[in-house]
């Protein structure tokens, strides 16, 4: 099998890369180890930055997002039993969209198949070879047969555990890693959200977050120890703890049936560089951020938009500069997002001693009283311009 760009992974980044290349007449093949139903059901992020929403619209993928998603003009910070709203348009002139990653994937899969794109579900990549040549190839297993995809370039959009990053020569890369001493217990519930915008709550018992997937489905999180067993948390215990940590006068948490529970590690990870030879990493294959700052999905889509422009420059004008600059350019945004996510995480989660707790409260008080401090949060949360 032969194509121009071999893409490993049919998550949002791999699918968007394939779609953007198609718009510019560049052929690609997407290999995905899981089946379509599984790919379209994975629960992930739900906050879409202002610039990423624009990117999806410009790529012809924004119609359902704008019709069924919602625009959020701020977030709410809760601490010491009171609330402070961060007004995005008033502080930085931008907003965010609430649109689940699962819905983005559904739209991308449908669009690629309608356009005749090749997505090979159930195709597990086993090796990426000859990346320093002009004819790299990806070996994969589909059904009972091993096959080979020959291509000009390989894009690894296959996540933290994928084959892509492991195919880089160890001596050619550096990794930076931090595992935080707490995790999130994430729950999905069939109940209307109890708030109009996301609520980030800092409480002595631990952090809590109220998000949503639709007008009828809530997504909520609790800070818990890393060794937590989600099954040990009954529905009543989850709701009681959420209500305790988010409590402010005059507000009540709606309760309903919890349909899913999972443990989400809080990890920071970066691989440098994000490319070697003809192999390029994007999204979680190259970097992971704690979900506190809502940056994971957005970083991944920024990566492939940048990579797509580099490939377009090569195939249409034989310019090598944008591809050669891909890693350095992408990493500037990655480290900015790492800093913001780390800052949000350490600000809102209970950790350290009483001195650290007092520092957190002092900074939250500063955010509530300083327009400049709130503007910095708003600017980073809604998404920095392309770099």
C-alpha positions in Angstrom: 0.0 0.0 0.0 1.3 3.4 -0.9 0.3 7.0 0.0 1.9 10.4 0.6 1.3 10.8 4.3 0.8 7.9 6.6 -1.1 8.8 9.8 -1.2 6.6 12.8 -4.2 7.2 15.0 -7.8 8.2 14.2 -8.2 10.5 17.2 -9.1 14.2 16.5 -5.6 15.2 15.6 -5.0 12.3 13.1 -8.4 12.8 11.5 -8.1 16.6 11.2 -4.6 16.3 9.7 -6.0 13.9 7.1 -8.9 16.2 6.4 -6.8 19.3 6.0 -4.4 17.5 3.6 -7.4 16.3 1.6 -8.6 19.9 1.2 -5.2 20.7 -0.3 -5.1 17.7 -2.6 -2.6 15.7 -0.5 -3.4 12.0 -0.2 -3.1 10.2 3.2 -4.1 7.0 4.9 -5.1 6.8 8.6 -4.3 3.6 10.6 -6.4 3.1 13.7 -6.0 0.1 16.0 -9.5 0.3 17.4 -12.8 -0.1 15.6 -15.0 2.8 14.6 -17.6 2.4 17.4 -14.9 2.5 20.1 -13.1 5.5 18.5 -16.4 7.5 18.4 -17.3 6.7 22.0 -14.1 7.7 23.8 -14.8 10.3 26.4 -12.2 13.1 26.4 -12.1 16.9 26.5 -15.0 19.2 25.9 -13.6 22.8 25.9 -12.6 24.2 22.4 -10.4 27.3 22.3 -11.5 30.4 20.4 -8.9 29.8 17.7 -9.5 26.1 17.4 -13.2 26.7 16.9 -12.3 29.1 14.1 -10.0 26.5 12.6 -12.8 23.9 12.6 -15.2 26.3 10.9 -12.6 27.2 8.2 -12.1 23.5 7.6 -15.9 23.1 7.0 -16.4 21.3 10.3 -18.1 23.9 12.4 -21.8 23.6 11.4 -22.9 21.1 14.0 -20.6 22.5 16.7 -22.2 25.9 16.2 -25.7 24.5 16.2 -25.5 22.0 19.1 -22.6 23.3 21.1 -22.6 26.3 23.4 -20.5 29.4 23.8 -19.0 30.1 27.2 -18.0 33.6 28.0 -16.2 32.9 31.2 -15.5 30.4 34.0 -16.2 30.6 37.7 -13.6 30.2 40.5 -14.8 29.1 43.9 -12.8 29.3 47.1 -13.4 30.1 50.7 -17.1 29.7 50.2 -17.4 32.4 47.6 -17.3 32.9 43.9 -15.4 34.9 41.3 -16.3 35.0 37.6 -13.6 35.4 35.0 -15.2 37.4 32.1 -13.4 36.3 28.9 -14.8 38.8 26.4 -14.4 41.7 28.8 -10.8 40.7 29.6 -9.4 39.5 26.3 -12.1 39.7 23.7 -12.5 35.9 23.2 -14.6 33.0 24.3 -14.6 29.2 24.2 -17.0 26.6 22.8 -18.2 23.6 24.8 -18.2 20.8 22.2 -17.2 17.2 23.2 -14.1 15.6 21.6 -16.3 12.6 20.8 -18.5 14.8 18.6 -15.5 16.3 16.8 -14.3 12.8 16.0 -17.8 11.7 14.8 -17.9 14.7 12.4 -14.3 14.0 11.1 -14.9 10.3 10.6 -18.1 11.0 8.6 -16.5 13.7 6.6 -13.4 11.7 5.7 -15.4 8.7 4.6 -17.8 10.9 2.6 -14.8 12.4 0.9 -13.4 9.0 0.0 -10.7 9.1 2.7 -9.0 5.9 3.8 -9.4 5.2 7.5 -8.3 1.6 8.2 -10.0 0.7 11.5 -8.7 -2.4 13.3 -5.2 -1.7 11.9 -2.6 -1.8 14.6 0.7 -0.2 13.7 3.6 -2.4 14.9 6.7 -0.6 13.5 7.8 2.6 11.9 10.9 2.0 9.7 13.4 4.0 7.6 12.3 7.4 9.0 15.7 8.9 8.0 15.1 7.9 4.3 12.8 9.5 1.8 10.6 6.3 1.8 9.6 5.6 5.4 7.0 2.8 6.0 4.6 1.7 8.7 4.1 -2.0 9.4 0.6 -2.9 10.7 -1.6 -5.8 11.4 -5.2 -5.9 10.3 -7.2 -9.1 10.8 -4.8 -12.0 10.4 -2.4 -10.3 8.0 0.6 -8.1 8.4 0.8 -5.3 5.8 3.1 -2.4 5.0 2.1 1.2 4.3 4.8 3.0 2.3 4.7 6.8 2.3 6.7 10.1 2.0 6.0 11.2 5.6 4.7 9.6 8.8 2.6 11.5 11.3 2.2 9.8 14.7 -1.0 10.9 16.3 -1.3 7.7 18.3 -1.2 8.9 21.9 1.2 8.5 24.8 1.3 4.7 24.5 1.6 4.5 20.7 4.3 3.2 18.5 5.2 6.7 17.1 7.2 8.2 19.9 8.9 4.8 20.6 10.1 4.8 17.0 12.3 7.9 17.5 16.0 7.0 18.1 16.5 7.3 21.9 19.7 9.2 21.5 17.9 11.8 19.4 15.2 12.9 21.9 14.9 14.2 25.4 11.8 13.8 27.6 10.5 15.9 30.4 8.1 14.3 32.8 6.2 15.1 36.0 3.5 13.0 37.7 1.5 14.9 40.2 0.7 13.3 43.6 -3.1 13.3 42.9 -5.6 12.2 40.2 -9.1 13.1 39.2 -12.1 10.9 39.7 -14.2 11.8 36.6 -17.9 11.0 36.3 -20.4 11.3 33.5 -24.0 11.9 34.7 -27.4 12.0 33.0 -28.4 15.3 34.6 -28.7 18.8 33.4 -25.7 21.0 34.4 -26.1 22.9 37.7 -24.2 25.9 36.2 -24.1 27.9 33.0 -20.3 27.9 32.8 -17.5 25.7 34.1 -16.9 25.9 37.9 -13.4 25.4 39.3 -13.5 24.9 43.0 -10.6 25.0 45.5 -11.6 23.4 48.8 -9.8 22.2 51.8 -11.0 18.6 51.0 -9.6 18.9 47.5 -10.3 20.3 44.0 -13.6 19.9 42.2 -14.7 20.8 38.7 -18.2 21.0 37.2 -18.2 20.8 33.4 -20.8 19.6 30.9 -21.2 17.7 27.6 -24.7 19.0 26.7 -27.8 20.5 28.2 -28.7 17.1 29.6 -25.3 15.6 30.5 -22.9 16.8 33.1 -19.2 16.0 33.4 -17.7 16.3 36.9 -14.4 15.7 38.6 -13.0 15.3 42.1 -9.3 15.4 43.3 -8.5 12.0 44.7 -5.3 10.0 45.7 -3.5 8.3 42.8 -4.4 4.8 44.1 -8.1 5.5 44.2 -10.4 2.7 43.0 -13.4 4.4 41.2 -15.6 1.5 42.1 -15.1 2.3 45.8 -17.0 5.5 45.3 -20.8 5.1 45.4 -23.0 7.5 43.6 -24.2 9.0 46.9 -20.6 9.5 48.0 -19.7 11.2 44.7 -22.6 13.6 44.8 -22.1 14.5 48.5 -18.4 15.2 48.0 -19.1 17.4 44.9 -21.7 19.3 46.8 -19.4 19.9 49.8 -16.5 21.1 47.7 -18.5 23.4 45.4 -20.8 24.9 48.0 -21.5 28.6 47.9 -24.6 30.4 49.3 -27.7 30.1 47.1 -26.4 27.4 44.8 -27.6 23.8 44.7 -26.0 20.8 42.9 -28.4 18.8 40.7 -28.0 15.0 41.1 -28.8 12.2 38.7 -27.7 8.8 37.6 -23.9 8.4 37.1 -23.3 6.5 33.9 -19.5 6.3 33.9 -16.5 6.7 36.3 -12.8 6.8 35.6 -9.5 7.7 37.2 -7.5 10.3 35.4 -3.8 10.7 36.3 -2.4 14.2 36.4 0.7 14.1 34.3 2.9 16.6 32.5 5.1 15.2 29.7 7.0 16.6 26.7 9.2 15.0 24.1 11.8 17.1 22.3 12.1 17.4 19.4 8.7 16.5 18.0 10.2 15.2 14.7 13.1 13.2 13.4 13.8 12.5 9.8 10.4 11.9 8.1 8.5 11.1 11.3 6.5 13.8 13.0 4.7 13.6 16.4 1.5 15.4 17.3 -0.8 15.6 20.3 -0.4 13.1 23.1 2.3 11.3 21.2 4.5 14.3 21.9 3.1 16.0 25.0 0.6 15.6 27.8 -0.7 18.4 30.0 -2.8 18.1 33.2 -6.5 18.7 32.2 -7.0 21.6 34.6 -6.2 24.2 31.9 -8.3 22.5 29.1 -5.3 22.4 26.7 -4.8 18.8 25.6 -7.3 18.6 22.7 -6.5 22.2 21.7 -2.7 21.6 21.6 -3.2 18.5 19.5 -5.3 20.3 16.9 -2.9 23.2 16.8 -0.1 20.7 16.2 -1.7 19.2 13.1 -2.8 22.5 11.7 0.9 23.5 11.8 2.1 20.2 10.4 -0.5 20.4 7.6 0.7 23.8 6.6 4.3 22.5 6.5 3.3 19.5 4.3 1.3 21.8 2.0 4.3 24.1 1.6 6.4 21.0 0.6 4.0 19.4 -1.8 2.8 22.6 -3.5 5.9 24.8 -3.5 8.8 22.4 -2.6 9.5 24.6 0.4 11.2 22.8 3.3 11.3 25.6 5.8 7.9 25.1 7.5 8.4 21.4 8.0 11.9 21.9 9.3 10.6 24.5 11.8 7.6 22.4 12.9 9.0 21.1 16.1 10.5 24.3 17.4 7.3 26.2 16.5 5.0 23.7 18.1 7.1 23.4 21.2 6.8 27.2 21.9 3.0 26.7 22.3 3.4 23.4 24.1 5.6 24.9 26.9 3.3 27.9 27.2 0.4 25.5 27.7 2.5 23.4 30.1 3.2 26.4 32.3 -0.5 27.5 32.3 -1.7 24.0 33.1 0.8 23.6 35.8 -0.1 27.0 37.3 -3.8 26.1 37.3 -3.2 22.7 38.8 -1.0 23.9 41.6 -3.3 26.9 42.3 -6.5 24.9 42.7 -5.5 21.4 44.1 -4.7 20.8 47.8 -1.1 19.8 48.2 1.9 20.7 50.4 1.5 22.1 53.9 -0.3 25.0 55.5 2.1 27.5 54.0 1.3 26.3 50.5 -2.5 26.5 51.3 -2.1 30.1 52.4 -0.2 31.0 49.2 -3.0 29.5 47.1 -5.6 31.6 48.9 -3.6 34.7 48.5 -3.2 34.2 44.8 -6.9 33.5 44.4 -7.7 36.7 46.3 -5.4 38.5 43.9 -7.2 37.0 40.9 -10.5 38.1 42.3 -9.3 41.7 42.9 -7.0 42.3 40.0 -8.2 42.8 36.4 -4.7 42.3 35.1 -4.4 38.9 36.9 -7.8 37.8 35.6 -6.9 38.9 32.1 -3.8 36.7 32.1 -5.9 33.7 33.0 -8.6 34.6 30.4 -6.0 35.0 27.7 -4.4 31.7 28.3 -7.6 29.8 28.9 -9.3 31.0 25.6 -6.1 30.2 23.6 -3.1 32.1 22.5 -2.9 33.1 18.8 -1.0 30.8 16.4 2.8 31.1 17.0 
